[in-house]
Amino acid sequence: MLPNFLSDTTPLHTTYRPDLHVLVSRWNYQPDASQLPPAYEFLTQDALAHDCRFWLQDIRRRTLNEPEVVQWMLESYFPSIATHLGGRLMVAYLANPSLLQTIQGSSYPSDSSYSTEAFDVQFFTDEAAAMQWLQESTGLSLTARH
């Protein structure tokens, strides 16, 4: 379970947790827009390699994406990944309290708006709660796996 990353200066490091069937991705800083395509391609390849549609995205060191990036993720990226992985993509975002407040106060879709989508996105400030939500989504119990 060694972390996987593009380079020492990459904005994104990933680790696949086979015990939980979760792909954990930690963003190290807010990337420049030019760094996003290779970072998301890297994330895509890692998810496909592990056939994993349960993701924990740690964005505590990030700020909001540009509206165009959010639109691309919601309208193209997430649905495409869900199709390639053959099931509903479940993404738990771990955000710092300030970022979460900004997201909840913005035009970003509410958590309930994903009920008919090929993906579900939820935001958390507590990693244990995020992992619990993902485990409930996989049908596995955190305590049963230890």
Sequence and secondary structure as in RCSB ss.txt:
>XXXX:A:sequence
MLPNFLSDTTPLHTTYRPDLHVLVSRWNYQPDASQLPPAYEFLTQDALAHDCRFWLQDIRRRTLNEPEVVQWMLE
SYFPSIATHLGGRLMVAYLANPSLLQTIQGSSYPSDSSYSTEAFDVQFFTDEAAAMQWLQESTGLSLTARH
>XXXX:A:secstr
   EESSTT SEEEEEETTTTEEEEEE S   GGGHHHHHHHHHHHHHHTT  EEEEE TT     HHHHHHIII
IIHHHHHHHHTS EEEEEE  HHHHHHHHTSSS  GGGGTTSSEEEEEES HHHHHHHHHHHHT  TTTT 
